Amino acid sequence: MKDKVKEPSVPVERIDTIRHRIISVLLAHPGTARQMSAELRIPEREIYDHLEHIRKTMHTGVYRLVVEPATCEKCGFTFRKRDRLKRPSRCPLCRSESIAEPLFTVVEAD
């Protein structure tokens, strides 16, 4: 019986970092963290960490990260003064847990 010689697997060479890929996705179209997670094939939890860093570092560049705040789907409350990027767990007015995720996009700075 012949032994199959297995060639070593070569990792895929990536030119862009994950944060650059997130920015390019957001430049193309707005999206939620869940949508970006599915498109980039990384966990949603990591997306939020990267978005936080992108938000902090983009203030000096050509582009800005714009966050459309989460809203309650039951009463329509908008979480405008929220600093965290993650979706809130429940509405402070009606206590509903049906919350629409925040929408992220990257636009050119004025």
trRosetta pair geometry for C-beta under 8 A, 3 or more apart (Angstrom, degrees):
i j d omega theta_ij theta_ji phi_ij phi_ji
14 17 7.7 102 132 -91 121 30
16 20 4.0 -130 -166 90 102 126
16 21 5.1 126 118 -55 130 81
16 24 7.2 -37 -152 -6 163 138
17 20 4.8 99 51 7 74 101
17 21 7.1 -136 96 -4 41 87
18 21 5.6 -56 -151 37 34 113
18 22 6.4 37 150 -22 67 102
18 40 7.1 93 -150 175 87 139
18 42 6.5 40 -142 -38 130 165
18 46 7.7 -45 160 147 155 120
18 50 6.0 -101 118 -108 110 151
19 22 5.5 -47 -146 33 35 113
19 23 6.4 35 154 -18 64 103
19 50 5.3 -161 -93 -164 81 110
19 53 6.7 -74 -108 92 135 119
19 54 5.8 175 -156 -75 105 101
20 23 5.7 -53 -148 37 33 111
20 24 6.4 32 154 -18 65 106
21 24 5.8 -54 -146 37 32 110
21 25 6.4 34 154 -20 64 104
21 40 5.8 121 128 -122 127 121
22 25 5.8 -55 -151 35 31 111
22 26 6.3 23 155 -12 66 110
22 36 6.2 46 -130 -168 87 138
22 40 6.8 -24 -80 -62 72 159
22 47 7.0 152 -114 -141 131 80
22 50 5.6 147 -16 127 162 133
22 51 7.0 -131 166 -75 149 72
22 54 6.6 -116 97 -57 129 152
23 26 5.8 -61 -145 43 31 107
23 27 6.2 36 154 -24 66 105
23 54 6.5 -180 -72 -138 97 134
23 63 7.2 108 -160 94 117 158
23 106 5.6 57 -153 -52 73 167
24 27 5.6 -47 -144 32 33 115
24 28 6.6 34 155 -20 62 104
25 28 5.9 -58 -156 34 31 111
25 29 7.4 -52 170 50 63 73
25 31 6.6 -46 144 25 107 141
25 36 5.8 127 111 -123 151 96
25 39 6.1 131 -133 106 142 144
25 40 6.8 -89 -42 -55 154 109
26 29 7.6 -97 -142 73 27 36
26 30 6.8 33 -149 -113 72 41
26 31 6.6 -119 -99 31 69 95
26 36 7.6 -8 -60 -93 88 130
26 65 7.5 3 144 -123 160 81
26 104 5.8 -57 -121 124 127 96
26 105 5.5 167 -175 -142 94 36
26 106 4.1 91 115 -4 113 101
27 63 7.5 -63 -89 -127 105 148
27 106 5.0 -44 -71 73 67 117
29 105 7.8 -78 154 -115 29 99
30 68 7.4 34 -168 4 144 125
30 103 5.2 39 161 169 122 106
30 104 6.5 171 -157 83 79 38
30 105 3.8 -46 -98 -73 93 109
31 35 4.0 -121 -171 85 111 131
31 36 5.3 131 110 -50 129 86
31 39 7.5 -25 -176 2 168 141
31 103 7.1 -174 109 -152 6 75
31 104 6.4 -29 70 59 56 84
31 105 7.7 116 13 -79 54 69
32 35 4.8 99 52 6 75 101
32 36 7.1 -145 93 -1 40 87
32 101 4.2 64 -142 105 132 136
32 102 7.0 133 -126 78 82 46
32 103 6.0 -58 -74 -102 72 58
32 104 7.1 118 -113 12 27 88
33 36 5.8 -56 -147 41 33 109
33 37 6.1 42 152 -27 66 106
33 44 5.3 90 137 -158 105 90
33 47 4.4 149 -157 106 93 135
33 48 5.8 11 -130 -62 151 79
33 51 6.9 -85 -97 -21 106 147
33 85 7.6 111 -58 140 132 108
33 86 7.8 -32 5 -114 161 58
33 87 8.0 -135 31 -26 123 98
33 101 6.7 -129 27 -178 86 134
33 102 7.8 43 -15 65 99 86
33 104 7.2 70 -58 -1 68 130
34 37 5.5 -51 -147 31 30 117
34 38 6.7 27 155 -15 62 104
34 44 5.7 -4 -95 -109 57 129
34 101 6.4 -143 3 -60 112 173
35 38 5.9 -56 -152 36 31 108
35 39 6.2 25 153 -15 66 111
36 39 5.6 -58 -141 42 33 109
36 40 5.7 6 168 3 71 115
36 47 5.2 130 92 -135 119 138
36 104 7.7 -23 -30 58 138 127
37 40 6.6 -65 -131 51 19 91
37 41 7.8 81 168 -92 51 11
37 42 6.2 -106 -139 75 66 59
37 43 6.4 -16 -145 170 117 18
37 44 4.1 -41 -72 -79 157 69
37 46 7.9 124 -113 56 96 86
37 47 5.2 -93 -69 -32 88 139
38 41 7.4 17 -173 -73 25 51
40 47 7.6 137 52 -91 133 105
42 46 5.0 -80 150 74 113 135
42 47 6.6 142 92 -56 104 82
43 46 4.8 94 68 4 85 102
43 47 7.4 -140 104 -10 49 84
44 47 5.3 -46 -154 24 41 119
44 48 7.0 41 152 -18 67 97
45 48 6.1 -52 -160 30 34 110
45 49 7.0 33 146 -16 63 105
46 49 5.5 -53 -152 36 41 114
46 50 6.2 37 153 -16 71 106
47 50 5.9 -60 -150 41 30 108
47 51 6.1 31 153 -22 66 109
48 51 5.6 -52 -142 36 30 113
48 52 6.5 37 156 -24 63 102
48 85 5.5 171 -147 87 88 116
48 86 5.5 18 -130 -74 147 87
49 52 5.9 -52 -154 29 29 113
49 53 6.8 23 151 -12 62 106
50 53 5.7 -57 -153 39 36 109
50 54 6.1 38 150 -22 69 106
51 54 5.4 -51 -142 37 34 114
51 55 6.2 38 156 -24 65 103
51 65 7.0 145 -165 -161 81 151
51 85 5.3 179 105 166 128 169
51 104 6.4 -86 -134 -116 133 160
52 55 5.8 -52 -150 32 28 113
52 56 6.7 23 153 -15 61 107
52 85 6.0 -141 -71 3 81 134
53 56 5.8 -58 -150 37 33 109
53 57 6.2 11 161 -4 68 114
54 57 6.3 -70 -141 47 26 97
54 58 5.8 27 166 -29 67 116
54 65 5.5 106 121 -61 103 143
55 58 6.3 -54 -134 28 21 110
55 65 4.7 -94 -97 61 71 144
55 67 7.7 -1 -104 -37 130 120
55 85 7.3 -170 -23 -68 149 131
56 59 7.2 -48 -178 -6 30 109
57 60 7.5 -58 180 29 52 96
57 61 7.5 36 138 -13 73 120
58 61 5.3 -71 -152 39 56 114
58 63 5.7 -63 -158 92 117 80
58 64 5.8 141 135 -119 121 36
58 65 5.3 122 45 -13 155 92
58 106 7.7 -126 -137 -133 156 103
59 64 7.5 52 -102 -115 46 85
61 109 7.3 148 99 -6 56 134
62 108 6.2 -35 156 -141 86 79
62 109 5.9 -158 178 25 33 102
63 106 5.1 18 175 177 128 104
63 107 6.7 155 -154 82 78 28
63 108 6.0 -60 -103 -104 65 41
63 109 6.2 -170 -118 -23 9 88
64 106 7.0 164 79 -153 37 61
64 107 5.7 -23 60 65 89 79
64 108 7.6 42 14 140 85 11
64 109 4.9 107 -30 -81 105 86
65 104 6.6 -20 -169 -161 96 100
65 105 7.8 152 -156 82 52 36
65 106 5.8 -32 -98 -98 57 76
66 104 7.3 145 79 -157 53 50
66 105 5.1 -20 62 68 101 86
66 106 7.2 165 14 -98 81 22
66 107 5.5 21 -13 8 128 112
67 85 6.6 -122 -118 -123 145 86
67 102 5.4 0 -173 172 97 129
67 103 7.4 143 -162 75 49 48
67 104 5.8 -18 -106 -102 68 72
68 102 6.2 164 79 -166 58 70
68 103 4.0 -4 52 58 116 100
68 104 7.6 -140 21 -64 77 28
68 105 7.5 40 -15 5 102 104
69 78 5.4 93 90 179 123 89
69 79 4.7 -156 174 74 118 71
69 80 5.3 -129 -10 -91 167 41
69 82 6.3 125 -138 37 114 111
69 102 5.7 -44 -145 -113 27 101
70 78 7.7 159 89 -152 42 54
70 79 4.8 11 63 31 87 126
70 82 7.2 -14 31 43 101 157
70 87 5.4 129 -101 -132 148 71
70 88 5.8 -176 82 13 150 92
70 99 5.4 26 169 170 123 107
70 100 5.9 172 -157 82 69 63
70 101 6.1 -54 -108 -157 99 19
70 102 4.6 -66 -52 -57 77 76
71 76 6.4 -16 179 -157 113 42
71 77 6.7 166 -156 83 65 44
71 78 4.9 -25 -102 -99 90 68
71 79 7.1 -149 -80 5 39 79
71 99 7.2 168 86 -158 30 68
71 100 4.9 2 57 45 80 114
72 75 5.0 6 103 49 133 79
72 76 6.1 -42 72 12 87 11
72 77 4.2 36 13 43 122 88
72 78 7.9 -116 11 -60 76 33
72 91 3.9 41 -99 -93 137 133
72 93 7.1 -123 4 46 166 107
72 94 6.5 133 170 40 153 113
72 96 5.7 106 -162 65 111 118
72 98 7.0 80 -166 85 67 73
72 99 5.8 -43 -103 -105 54 72
72 100 7.7 -155 -84 10 5 83
73 76 8.0 35 -142 -72 14 47
73 96 7.2 -122 57 128 73 140
73 98 4.4 -79 51 132 115 105
73 99 6.8 -160 -6 -100 89 18
73 100 5.6 114 -62 -38 95 92
74 91 6.8 -125 49 1 110 156
74 94 5.4 -128 100 94 127 151
74 96 3.9 144 12 -45 144 171
74 98 5.5 104 -36 62 97 117
75 91 6.3 139 34 168 115 160
75 93 5.5 -111 85 92 160 128
75 94 4.4 155 -27 -17 134 137
75 96 6.8 165 -4 10 94 131
77 91 5.3 122 47 -152 135 112
77 92 7.1 -148 157 46 162 78
77 93 5.0 164 -62 13 146 129
77 94 7.3 -174 -9 8 126 97
79 82 4.3 12 156 -16 106 133
79 88 5.7 166 -87 -14 157 134
79 102 7.8 -82 69 -75 117 105
82 88 6.8 -108 -116 -55 153 114
85 102 6.5 -122 -169 61 63 149
85 104 7.8 26 -160 -77 117 122
87 99 5.6 148 180 106 105 122
87 101 4.8 -66 -80 -115 125 71
87 102 6.5 -161 -84 -2 70 82
88 91 7.5 105 104 -78 129 40
88 99 5.6 -144 68 -148 81 168
89 97 6.6 -33 162 -130 63 91
89 99 7.6 153 156 6 8 145
90 95 5.5 6 165 -160 128 49
90 96 6.5 167 -156 81 82 31
90 97 4.9 -46 -98 -89 87 67
90 99 7.1 -149 -112 -39 23 123
91 94 5.0 11 93 50 134 78
91 95 6.1 -90 68 -36 81 10
91 96 4.8 21 17 47 123 79
91 97 7.8 -132 0 -68 79 26
91 99 6.6 171 -55 -82 82 100
92 95 7.9 21 -146 -72 13 54
96 99 7.4 150 108 -54 88 72
